[in-house]
Amino acid sequence: DVKVTQSSRYLVKRTGEKVFLECVQDMDHENMFWYRQDPGLGLRLIYFSYDVKMKEKGDIPEGYSVSREKKERFSLILESASTNQTSMYLCASSLVQQGVYPGSNQPQHFGDGTRLSIL
Amino acid sequence: QKEVEQNSGPLSVPEGAIASLNCTYSDRGSQSFFWYRQYSGKSPELIMSIYSNGDKEDGRFTAQLNKASQYVSLLIRDSQPSDSATYLCAGPNQAGTALIFGKGTTLSVSS
């Protein structure tokens, strides 16, 4: 079974802080993703990465950055936390099907999520 | 901009009934779709993948893909109270690099 591990289930930070959310997967997946989920807005893609040191902006990248120094680890960084970044953050990973790159035809597997509160 | 749309519900069914969840998508070229179940306060869990027209069955779950009509459905037979959750439909984004998710349909199964 795929295991995607997020470093914290609950996190409370203050406005203006730099916040790091960590995600590790153990299945050698090429693709990794960061989403946030808010009531009524569904899952929204922040950033994704299809290879080490590669990153692509998703639909709502403003105020966030990412880092992927190793294949198994994908970090989300809130440069200067604001109250509107209070949300559930979900990390996911997926395989790249051979010959189909980068591939959205493989299912994504999610971590347990981090509920982040910015005060 | 590709879209994946679902009726938010709630969809209420009695225990033992068939629950039918539907999803429509905007792009005829989309090939792969996924159904996720999400319990309150938990993360989405993959329950079905479907890649071709027709039906795919797995236990009490059947996914149906109709590319001509651009809809995907999920049938849950013999619904149980433990099936009460939000069900998310997902398909490929515009660039084919990630998935886009519908906002989910909330299912409530009463005993």
Interface residues (C-beta under 8 A of the other chain):
Chain A: N31 F33 G40 L41 G42 L43 L45 F48 Y50 E56 G58 L90 P102 G103 S104 N105 Q106 P107 Q108 H109 F110 G111 D112 G113
Chain B: Q31 S32 F34 K42 S43 P44 E45 L46 S49 Y51 L88 A90 P92 N93 G96 T97 A98 L99 I100 F101 G102 K103 G104
